[in-house]
Amino acid sequence: MLQSNGNTKVLKVQRIYFLISLGMILLSGILFVLGYVFTQAVESAPVVILTFAVYFLYYHIAHFLFGFGSLIYYIRGIRKKIFQINVFKTIAGILFTPVSAIILYAAILLLALSNCAG
């Protein structure tokens, strides 16, 4: 069923998923720093940033579910011996998603608190 080009496609999807997970942590960290800066400056954060952060938090759910579904697909494929792959990047991406969500949740809290300053 899956040829060697199927393996490269799976590896490419894993790599993209892992890079998106790292990007999510970076973006959550940036939003956290913005929330901290706005809170310390006693300035009201723009509502656009807060709205983006909330929608980005919802994206974390979809990202986590996609990673979990991919992991199940890979395990089924390995068990059937269709292809042999290393699922490290998928597992790392799944583990990075909650870390990013926690950072983002703190960022949303700080951004919301800064809106009380205005």
HELIX and SHEET records of a PDB file:
HELIX    1   1 SER A    4  GLN A   40  1                                  37    
HELIX    2   2 VAL A   47  ARG A   79  1                                  33    
HELIX    3   3 PHE A   88  ASN A  115  1                                  28    
END                                                                             
